[in-house]
Amino acid sequence: MGQAAPSDPVDGTVAVPAADLGAVIVTSDPGDIQHLLDRPGPAGRRAEVAPLR
């Protein structure tokens, strides 16, 4: 996560456990979360990002 340089540390706090659990992250900023999930490669693809509507 340090290499991804998150704009908000909370995003990293959400992305890491979500990737571990294969969770769905509902967020108003899907681009930032997806950027963080793309960094660890296949491990990050276990999580899914859903835009908040």
N, CA, C and O atoms as a Tripos MOL2 file, in Angstrom:
@<TRIPOS>MOLECULE
protein
  212   211    53     0     0
PROTEIN
NO_CHARGES

@<TRIPOS>ATOM
      1 N           0.8180   -1.1800    0.0000 N.3       1 MET1
      2 CA          0.0000    0.0000    0.0000 C.3       1 MET1
      3 C           0.8670    1.2500    0.0000 C.2       1 MET1
      4 O           0.4700    2.2700   -0.5640 O.2       1 MET1
      5 N           2.0300    1.1970    0.6120 N.am      2 GLY2
      6 CA          2.9100    2.3540    0.6290 C.3       2 GLY2
      7 C           3.3430    2.7580   -0.7640 C.2       2 GLY2
      8 O           3.4550    3.9490   -1.0570 O.2       2 GLY2
      9 N           3.5870    1.7830   -1.6270 N.am      3 GLN3
     10 CA          3.9770    2.0800   -3.0040 C.3       3 GLN3
     11 C           2.8200    2.6390   -3.8120 C.2       3 GLN3
     12 O           3.0420    3.3580   -4.7860 O.2       3 GLN3
     13 N           1.6050    2.3280   -3.4340 N.am      4 ALA4
     14 CA          0.4320    2.8120   -4.1690 C.3       4 ALA4
     15 C           0.1260    4.2640   -3.8450 C.2       4 ALA4
     16 O          -0.6260    4.9120   -4.5730 O.2       4 ALA4
     17 N           0.6930    4.7850   -2.7670 N.am      5 ALA5
     18 CA          0.4920    6.1730   -2.3400 C.3       5 ALA5
     19 C          -0.9910    6.5440   -2.2830 C.2       5 ALA5
     20 O          -1.4470    7.3930   -3.0490 O.2       5 ALA5
     21 N          -1.7450    5.9130   -1.3810 N.am      6 PRO6
     22 CA         -3.1720    6.2410   -1.2920 C.3       6 PRO6
     23 C          -3.3870    7.6960   -0.9110 C.2       6 PRO6
     24 O          -2.6300    8.2550   -0.1170 O.2       6 PRO6
     25 N          -4.4080    8.2990   -1.4720 N.am      7 SER7
     26 CA         -4.7250    9.6870   -1.1400 C.3       7 SER7
     27 C          -5.3520    9.7760    0.2500 C.2       7 SER7
     28 O          -5.3430   10.8350    0.8780 O.2       7 SER7
     29 N          -5.8870    8.6700    0.7180 N.am      8 ASP8
     30 CA         -6.5280    8.6350    2.0340 C.3       8 ASP8
     31 C          -6.1130    7.3340    2.7210 C.2       8 ASP8
     32 O          -6.3570    6.2600    2.1700 O.2       8 ASP8
     33 N          -5.4970    7.3900    3.9000 N.am      9 PRO9
     34 CA         -5.0560    6.1640    4.5650 C.3       9 PRO9
     35 C          -6.1970    5.2060    4.8820 C.2       9 PRO9
     36 O          -5.9750    4.0010    5.0090 O.2       9 PRO9
     37 N          -7.4020    5.7220    5.0100 N.am     10 VAL10
     38 CA         -8.5490    4.8550    5.2820 C.3      10 VAL10
     39 C          -8.7960    3.9220    4.0940 C.2      10 VAL10
     40 O          -9.2090    2.7780    4.2820 O.2      10 VAL10
     41 N          -8.5460    4.4010    2.8840 N.am     11 ASP11
     42 CA         -8.7260    3.5500    1.7050 C.3      11 ASP11
     43 C          -7.8540    2.3030    1.7950 C.2      11 ASP11
     44 O          -8.3070    1.2020    1.4820 O.2      11 ASP11
     45 N          -6.6180    2.4710    2.2170 N.am     12 GLY12
     46 CA         -5.7360    1.3200    2.3840 C.3      12 GLY12
     47 C          -6.1970    0.3940    3.4820 C.2      12 GLY12
     48 O          -6.0720   -0.8260    3.3770 O.2      12 GLY12
     49 N          -6.7350    0.9830    4.5450 N.am     13 THR13
     50 CA         -7.2520    0.1890    5.6610 C.3      13 THR13
     51 C          -8.4470   -0.6460    5.2350 C.2      13 THR13
     52 O          -8.6950   -1.7090    5.8050 O.2      13 THR13
     53 N          -9.1780   -0.1850    4.2550 N.am     14 VAL14
     54 CA        -10.3360   -0.9240    3.7290 C.3      14 VAL14
     55 C          -9.8820   -1.9450    2.6790 C.2      14 VAL14
     56 O         -10.3610   -3.0790    2.6680 O.2      14 VAL14
     57 N          -8.9680   -1.5450    1.8060 N.am     15 ALA15
     58 CA         -8.5790   -2.3940    0.6740 C.3      15 ALA15
     59 C          -7.8530   -3.6730    1.0990 C.2      15 ALA15
     60 O          -8.1300   -4.7450    0.5620 O.2      15 ALA15
     61 N          -6.9490   -3.5720    2.0360 N.am     16 VAL16
     62 CA         -6.1500   -4.7490    2.4260 C.3      16 VAL16
     63 C          -7.0130   -5.8730    2.9950 C.2      16 VAL16
     64 O          -6.9320   -6.9950    2.4950 O.2      16 VAL16
     65 N          -7.8390   -5.6260    4.0200 N.am     17 PRO17
     66 CA         -8.6570   -6.7340    4.5250 C.3      17 PRO17
     67 C          -9.7000   -7.2090    3.5120 C.2      17 PRO17
     68 O         -10.0380   -8.3920    3.4800 O.2      17 PRO17
     69 N         -10.2110   -6.2940    2.6840 N.am     18 ALA18
     70 CA        -11.1890   -6.7090    1.6700 C.3      18 ALA18
     71 C         -10.5630   -7.6830    0.6850 C.2      18 ALA18
     72 O         -11.1990   -8.6570    0.2820 O.2      18 ALA18
     73 N          -9.3210   -7.4260    0.2970 N.am     19 ALA19
     74 CA         -8.6290   -8.3480   -0.6130 C.3      19 ALA19
     75 C          -8.4200   -9.6960    0.0670 C.2      19 ALA19
     76 O          -8.5890  -10.7400   -0.5630 O.2      19 ALA19
     77 N          -8.0540   -9.6810    1.3420 N.am     20 ASP20
     78 CA         -7.8520  -10.9400    2.0780 C.3      20 ASP20
     79 C          -9.1300  -11.7540    2.1740 C.2      20 ASP20
     80 O          -9.1030  -12.9820    2.1040 O.2      20 ASP20
     81 N         -10.2570  -11.0540    2.3350 N.am     21 LEU21
     82 CA        -11.5370  -11.7340    2.5280 C.3      21 LEU21
     83 C         -12.3040  -11.9980    1.2360 C.2      21 LEU21
     84 O         -13.2580  -12.7760    1.2250 O.2      21 LEU21
     85 N         -11.8880  -11.3510    0.1480 N.am     22 GLY22
     86 CA        -12.6580  -11.4610   -1.0930 C.3      22 GLY22
     87 C         -13.9740  -10.7190   -0.9840 C.2      22 GLY22
     88 O         -14.9940  -11.1650   -1.5080 O.2      22 GLY22
     89 N         -13.9480   -9.5930   -0.3050 N.am     23 ALA23
     90 CA        -15.1590   -8.8360   -0.0140 C.3      23 ALA23
     91 C         -15.5410   -7.8870   -1.1480 C.2      23 ALA23
     92 O         -14.7570   -7.6330   -2.0620 O.2      23 ALA23
     93 N         -16.7560   -7.3780   -1.0640 N.am     24 VAL24
     94 CA        -17.2290   -6.3200   -1.9590 C.3      24 VAL24
     95 C         -17.1100   -5.0130   -1.1940 C.2      24 VAL24
     96 O         -17.5950   -4.8980   -0.0680 O.2      24 VAL24
     97 N         -16.4590   -4.0210   -1.8090 N.am     25 ILE25
     98 CA        -16.3100   -2.7060   -1.1990 C.3      25 ILE25
     99 C         -17.2630   -1.7540   -1.9050 C.2      25 ILE25
    100 O         -17.1280   -1.5110   -3.1050 O.2      25 ILE25
    101 N         -18.2190   -1.2180   -1.1690 N.am     26 VAL26
    102 CA        -19.1510   -0.2310   -1.7180 C.3      26 VAL26
    103 C         -18.5980    1.1390   -1.3300 C.2      26 VAL26
    104 O         -18.4380    1.4370   -0.1470 O.2      26 VAL26
    105 N         -18.3050    1.9710   -2.3340 N.am     27 THR27
    106 CA        -17.6370    3.2330   -2.0710 C.3      27 THR27
    107 C         -18.0850    4.3290   -3.0280 C.2      27 THR27
    108 O         -18.5340    4.0610   -4.1420 O.2      27 THR27
    109 N         -17.9520    5.5640   -2.5690 N.am     28 SER28
    110 CA        -18.2530    6.7090   -3.4370 C.3      28 SER28
    111 C         -17.0540    7.0690   -4.3070 C.2      28 SER28
    112 O         -17.1650    7.9170   -5.1910 O.2      28 SER28
    113 N         -15.9110    6.4350   -4.0660 N.am     29 ASP29
    114 CA        -14.7030    6.7030   -4.8450 C.3      29 ASP29
    115 C         -14.0770    5.3970   -5.3310 C.2      29 ASP29
    116 O         -13.0000    5.0170   -4.8720 O.2      29 ASP29
    117 N         -14.7460    4.7100   -6.2570 N.am     30 PRO30
    118 CA        -14.2630    3.3980   -6.6860 C.3      30 PRO30
    119 C         -12.8930    3.4290   -7.3630 C.2      30 PRO30
    120 O         -12.1540    2.4470   -7.3000 O.2      30 PRO30
    121 N         -12.5510    4.5300   -8.0020 N.am     31 GLY31
    122 CA        -11.2580    4.6120   -8.6870 C.3      31 GLY31
    123 C         -10.0790    4.5040   -7.7360 C.2      31 GLY31
    124 O          -9.1090    3.8040   -8.0240 O.2      31 GLY31
    125 N         -10.1580    5.1940   -6.6040 N.am     32 ASP32
    126 CA         -9.0760    5.1330   -5.6200 C.3      32 ASP32
    127 C          -8.9400    3.7400   -5.0270 C.2      32 ASP32
    128 O          -7.8300    3.2260   -4.8910 O.2      32 ASP32
    129 N         -10.0490    3.1370   -4.6780 N.am     33 ILE33
    130 CA        -10.0070    1.7860   -4.0970 C.3      33 ILE33
    131 C          -9.4940    0.7910   -5.1290 C.2      33 ILE33
    132 O          -8.6640   -0.0570   -4.8020 O.2      33 ILE33
    133 N          -9.9660    0.8760   -6.3570 N.am     34 GLN34
    134 CA         -9.5100   -0.0570   -7.3970 C.3      34 GLN34
    135 C          -8.0160    0.0880   -7.6350 C.2      34 GLN34
    136 O          -7.3230   -0.9080   -7.8480 O.2      34 GLN34
    137 N          -7.5150    1.3060   -7.6010 N.am     35 HIS35
    138 CA         -6.0770    1.5470   -7.7500 C.3      35 HIS35
    139 C          -5.2890    0.7800   -6.6860 C.2      35 HIS35
    140 O          -4.2560    0.1790   -6.9820 O.2      35 HIS35
    141 N          -5.7780    0.8080   -5.4640 N.am     36 LEU36
    142 CA         -5.1000    0.0940   -4.3770 C.3      36 LEU36
    143 C          -5.2020   -1.4150   -4.5520 C.2      36 LEU36
    144 O          -4.2480   -2.1360   -4.2600 O.2      36 LEU36
    145 N          -6.3280   -1.8940   -5.0190 N.am     37 LEU37
    146 CA         -6.5000   -3.3400   -5.2090 C.3      37 LEU37
    147 C          -5.6830   -3.8590   -6.3810 C.2      37 LEU37
    148 O          -5.3290   -5.0380   -6.4090 O.2      37 LEU37
    149 N          -5.3820   -3.0090   -7.3420 N.am     38 ASP38
    150 CA         -4.5850   -3.4300   -8.4980 C.3      38 ASP38
    151 C          -3.1140   -3.6200   -8.1420 C.2      38 ASP38
    152 O          -2.4180   -4.3770   -8.8190 O.2      38 ASP38
    153 N          -2.6310   -2.9660   -7.1170 N.am     39 ARG39
    154 CA         -1.2120   -3.0180   -6.7600 C.3      39 ARG39
    155 C          -0.7160   -4.4120   -6.3750 C.2      39 ARG39
    156 O           0.3490   -4.8070   -6.8480 O.2      39 ARG39
    157 N          -1.4280   -5.1820   -5.5440 N.am     40 PRO40
    158 CA         -0.8780   -6.4850   -5.1330 C.3      40 PRO40
    159 C          -1.0880   -7.6070   -6.1510 C.2      40 PRO40
    160 O          -0.8110   -8.7660   -5.8450 O.2      40 PRO40
    161 N          -1.5640   -7.2920   -7.3390 N.am     41 GLY41
    162 CA         -1.7490   -8.3120   -8.3740 C.3      41 GLY41
    163 C          -2.9350   -9.2140   -8.0850 C.2      41 GLY41
    164 O          -4.0060   -8.7330   -7.7160 O.2      41 GLY41
    165 N          -2.7520  -10.5310   -8.2500 N.am     42 PRO42
    166 CA         -3.8710  -11.4620   -8.0920 C.3      42 PRO42
    167 C          -4.5320  -11.4010   -6.7160 C.2      42 PRO42
    168 O          -5.7360  -11.6330   -6.6040 O.2      42 PRO42
    169 N          -3.7820  -11.1000   -5.6910 N.am     43 ALA43
    170 CA         -4.3690  -11.0300   -4.3480 C.3      43 ALA43
    171 C          -5.4400   -9.9420   -4.2720 C.2      43 ALA43
    172 O          -6.4590  -10.1220   -3.6050 O.2      43 ALA43
    173 N          -5.2180   -8.8320   -4.9410 N.am     44 GLY44
    174 CA         -6.1820   -7.7400   -4.9280 C.3      44 GLY44
    175 C          -7.4300   -8.0160   -5.7340 C.2      44 GLY44
    176 O          -8.4720   -7.4000   -5.5080 O.2      44 GLY44
    177 N          -7.3310   -8.9410   -6.6760 N.am     45 ARG45
    178 CA         -8.4810   -9.2500   -7.5280 C.3      45 ARG45
    179 C          -9.5410  -10.0830   -6.8170 C.2      45 ARG45
    180 O         -10.6160  -10.3250   -7.3660 O.2      45 ARG45
    181 N          -9.2420  -10.5180   -5.6050 N.am     46 ARG46
    182 CA        -10.2500  -11.2780   -4.8510 C.3      46 ARG46
    183 C         -11.3630  -10.3690   -4.3580 C.2      46 ARG46
    184 O         -12.4700  -10.8310   -4.0830 O.2      46 ARG46
    185 N         -11.0720   -9.0720   -4.2450 N.am     47 ALA47
    186 CA        -12.0890   -8.1160   -3.8000 C.3      47 ALA47
    187 C         -12.7540   -7.4850   -5.0070 C.2      47 ALA47
    188 O         -12.1960   -7.4650   -6.1040 O.2      47 ALA47
    189 N         -13.9390   -6.9760   -4.7920 N.am     48 GLU48
    190 CA        -14.6990   -6.3250   -5.8580 C.3      48 GLU48
    191 C         -15.1050   -4.9220   -5.3850 C.2      48 GLU48
    192 O         -15.4280   -4.7200   -4.2140 O.2      48 GLU48
    193 N         -15.0810   -3.9650   -6.3070 N.am     49 VAL49
    194 CA        -15.4510   -2.6010   -5.9850 C.3      49 VAL49
    195 C         -16.8080   -2.3040   -6.6230 C.2      49 VAL49
    196 O         -17.0110   -2.5240   -7.8170 O.2      49 VAL49
    197 N         -17.7170   -1.8070   -5.8150 N.am     50 ALA50
    198 CA        -19.0480   -1.4300   -6.3020 C.3      50 ALA50
    199 C         -19.2770    0.0560   -5.9850 C.2      50 ALA50
    200 O         -19.1340    0.4710   -4.8350 O.2      50 ALA50
    201 N         -19.6310    0.8510   -6.9950 N.am     51 PRO51
    202 CA        -19.8610    2.2720   -6.7310 C.3      51 PRO51
    203 C         -21.1070    2.4920   -5.8780 C.2      51 PRO51
    204 O         -22.1290    1.8320   -6.0630 O.2      51 PRO51
    205 N         -21.0020    3.4240   -4.9520 N.am     52 LEU52
    206 CA        -22.1280    3.8230   -4.1280 C.3      52 LEU52
    207 C         -23.0680    4.6720   -4.9900 C.2      52 LEU52
    208 O         -22.6150    5.5960   -5.6660 O.2      52 LEU52
    209 N         -24.3380    4.3780   -4.9760 N.am     53 ARG53
    210 CA        -25.2900    5.1190   -5.8000 C.3      53 ARG53
    211 C         -26.2700    5.8550   -4.9610 C.2      53 ARG53
    212 O         -27.1490    6.5350   -5.4910 O.2      53 ARG53
@<TRIPOS>BOND
     1     1     2 1
     2     2     3 1
     3     3     4 2
     4     3     5 am
     5     5     6 1
     6     6     7 1
     7     7     8 2
     8     7     9 am
     9     9    10 1
    10    10    11 1
    11    11    12 2
    12    11    13 am
    13    13    14 1
    14    14    15 1
    15    15    16 2
    16    15    17 am
    17    17    18 1
    18    18    19 1
    19    19    20 2
    20    19    21 am
    21    21    22 1
    22    22    23 1
    23    23    24 2
    24    23    25 am
    25    25    26 1
    26    26    27 1
    27    27    28 2
    28    27    29 am
    29    29    30 1
    30    30    31 1
    31    31    32 2
    32    31    33 am
    33    33    34 1
    34    34    35 1
    35    35    36 2
    36    35    37 am
    37    37    38 1
    38    38    39 1
    39    39    40 2
    40    39    41 am
    41    41    42 1
    42    42    43 1
    43    43    44 2
    44    43    45 am
    45    45    46 1
    46    46    47 1
    47    47    48 2
    48    47    49 am
    49    49    50 1
    50    50    51 1
    51    51    52 2
    52    51    53 am
    53    53    54 1
    54    54    55 1
    55    55    56 2
    56    55    57 am
    57    57    58 1
    58    58    59 1
    59    59    60 2
    60    59    61 am
    61    61    62 1
    62    62    63 1
    63    63    64 2
    64    63    65 am
    65    65    66 1
    66    66    67 1
    67    67    68 2
    68    67    69 am
    69    69    70 1
    70    70    71 1
    71    71    72 2
    72    71    73 am
    73    73    74 1
    74    74    75 1
    75    75    76 2
    76    75    77 am
    77    77    78 1
    78    78    79 1
    79    79    80 2
    80    79    81 am
    81    81    82 1
    82    82    83 1
    83    83    84 2
    84    83    85 am
    85    85    86 1
    86    86    87 1
    87    87    88 2
    88    87    89 am
    89    89    90 1
    90    90    91 1
    91    91    92 2
    92    91    93 am
    93    93    94 1
    94    94    95 1
    95    95    96 2
    96    95    97 am
    97    97    98 1
    98    98    99 1
    99    99   100 2
   100    99   101 am
   101   101   102 1
   102   102   103 1
   103   103   104 2
   104   103   105 am
   105   105   106 1
   106   106   107 1
   107   107   108 2
   108   107   109 am
   109   109   110 1
   110   110   111 1
   111   111   112 2
   112   111   113 am
   113   113   114 1
   114   114   115 1
   115   115   116 2
   116   115   117 am
   117   117   118 1
   118   118   119 1
   119   119   120 2
   120   119   121 am
   121   121   122 1
   122   122   123 1
   123   123   124 2
   124   123   125 am
   125   125   126 1
   126   126   127 1
   127   127   128 2
   128   127   129 am
   129   129   130 1
   130   130   131 1
   131   131   132 2
   132   131   133 am
   133   133   134 1
   134   134   135 1
   135   135   136 2
   136   135   137 am
   137   137   138 1
   138   138   139 1
   139   139   140 2
   140   139   141 am
   141   141   142 1
   142   142   143 1
   143   143   144 2
   144   143   145 am
   145   145   146 1
   146   146   147 1
   147   147   148 2
   148   147   149 am
   149   149   150 1
   150   150   151 1
   151   151   152 2
   152   151   153 am
   153   153   154 1
   154   154   155 1
   155   155   156 2
   156   155   157 am
   157   157   158 1
   158   158   159 1
   159   159   160 2
   160   159   161 am
   161   161   162 1
   162   162   163 1
   163   163   164 2
   164   163   165 am
   165   165   166 1
   166   166   167 1
   167   167   168 2
   168   167   169 am
   169   169   170 1
   170   170   171 1
   171   171   172 2
   172   171   173 am
   173   173   174 1
   174   174   175 1
   175   175   176 2
   176   175   177 am
   177   177   178 1
   178   178   179 1
   179   179   180 2
   180   179   181 am
   181   181   182 1
   182   182   183 1
   183   183   184 2
   184   183   185 am
   185   185   186 1
   186   186   187 1
   187   187   188 2
   188   187   189 am
   189   189   190 1
   190   190   191 1
   191   191   192 2
   192   191   193 am
   193   193   194 1
   194   194   195 1
   195   195   196 2
   196   195   197 am
   197   197   198 1
   198   198   199 1
   199   199   200 2
   200   199   201 am
   201   201   202 1
   202   202   203 1
   203   203   204 2
   204   203   205 am
   205   205   206 1
   206   206   207 1
   207   207   208 2
   208   207   209 am
   209   209   210 1
   210   210   211 1
   211   211   212 2
@<TRIPOS>SUBSTRUCTURE
     1 MET1         2 RESIDUE 1 A MET
     2 GLY2         6 RESIDUE 1 A GLY
     3 GLN3        10 RESIDUE 1 A GLN
     4 ALA4        14 RESIDUE 1 A ALA
     5 ALA5        18 RESIDUE 1 A ALA
     6 PRO6        22 RESIDUE 1 A PRO
     7 SER7        26 RESIDUE 1 A SER
     8 ASP8        30 RESIDUE 1 A ASP
     9 PRO9        34 RESIDUE 1 A PRO
    10 VAL10       38 RESIDUE 1 A VAL
    11 ASP11       42 RESIDUE 1 A ASP
    12 GLY12       46 RESIDUE 1 A GLY
    13 THR13       50 RESIDUE 1 A THR
    14 VAL14       54 RESIDUE 1 A VAL
    15 ALA15       58 RESIDUE 1 A ALA
    16 VAL16       62 RESIDUE 1 A VAL
    17 PRO17       66 RESIDUE 1 A PRO
    18 ALA18       70 RESIDUE 1 A ALA
    19 ALA19       74 RESIDUE 1 A ALA
    20 ASP20       78 RESIDUE 1 A ASP
    21 LEU21       82 RESIDUE 1 A LEU
    22 GLY22       86 RESIDUE 1 A GLY
    23 ALA23       90 RESIDUE 1 A ALA
    24 VAL24       94 RESIDUE 1 A VAL
    25 ILE25       98 RESIDUE 1 A ILE
    26 VAL26      102 RESIDUE 1 A VAL
    27 THR27      106 RESIDUE 1 A THR
    28 SER28      110 RESIDUE 1 A SER
    29 ASP29      114 RESIDUE 1 A ASP
    30 PRO30      118 RESIDUE 1 A PRO
    31 GLY31      122 RESIDUE 1 A GLY
    32 ASP32      126 RESIDUE 1 A ASP
    33 ILE33      130 RESIDUE 1 A ILE
    34 GLN34      134 RESIDUE 1 A GLN
    35 HIS35      138 RESIDUE 1 A HIS
    36 LEU36      142 RESIDUE 1 A LEU
    37 LEU37      146 RESIDUE 1 A LEU
    38 ASP38      150 RESIDUE 1 A ASP
    39 ARG39      154 RESIDUE 1 A ARG
    40 PRO40      158 RESIDUE 1 A PRO
    41 GLY41      162 RESIDUE 1 A GLY
    42 PRO42      166 RESIDUE 1 A PRO
    43 ALA43      170 RESIDUE 1 A ALA
    44 GLY44      174 RESIDUE 1 A GLY
    45 ARG45      178 RESIDUE 1 A ARG
    46 ARG46      182 RESIDUE 1 A ARG
    47 ALA47      186 RESIDUE 1 A ALA
    48 GLU48      190 RESIDUE 1 A GLU
    49 VAL49      194 RESIDUE 1 A VAL
    50 ALA50      198 RESIDUE 1 A ALA
    51 PRO51      202 RESIDUE 1 A PRO
    52 LEU52      206 RESIDUE 1 A LEU
    53 ARG53      210 RESIDUE 1 A ARG
